Amino acid sequence: MNYIGISDFDTANGPGVRVSLFVSGCRLRCRGCFNPESWDFDAGKPYDESVQERILKALEEDYVDGLSLLGGDPLEPENVDVLTDLCRAVREKFGNKKTIWLWTGRLYDKVKDLEIFQYVDTVVDGPFIEKYKVEGKGNWFGSSNQRVIPIRCEVAA
């Protein structure tokens, strides 16, 4: 798996301050996507154990509320197993003290049986549809057809 970038202090992708990982690769290629450079599976840098350790270290900060997984699409077959391992490591290290949010262009109802959702607190699902584009902060989605779905009980530390 490759990734386009990591933000250690992200306030735009989920509640509070987050560590965000932007993965490479998306076959959906939604028209008007905010991140089309992430469609290419070969874009960015290879994800390895040192990247995972960097993310886990960044999550140790008390002011960080959690991890956000975006793309590309985290649920592409090339990405989902690696990200499942990352989410499992986050739960093993932090329990429910840090939340995990995941954005996908797929509908949650069609992918909810994936193992990764044992660890994810909230999924933002659905393809971006340009004619339903929404403006403004705090929506957590780009078009009004997309949904913010809590799937785990978020427990504060």
Buried (B, 14 or more C-beta within 10 A) or exposed (E): BBBBBBBBEBEEBBBEBBBBBBBBBBEBEBEEBEBEEBBBBEBBEEBEEEBBEBBBEBBEEEEBBBBBBBBBBBBBEBBBEBBBBBBBBBBEEBEBBBBBBBBBBBBBEEBBEBEBBEBBBBBBBBBBBEEBEEEEEEEBBBBEBBBBBEBBEBEEE
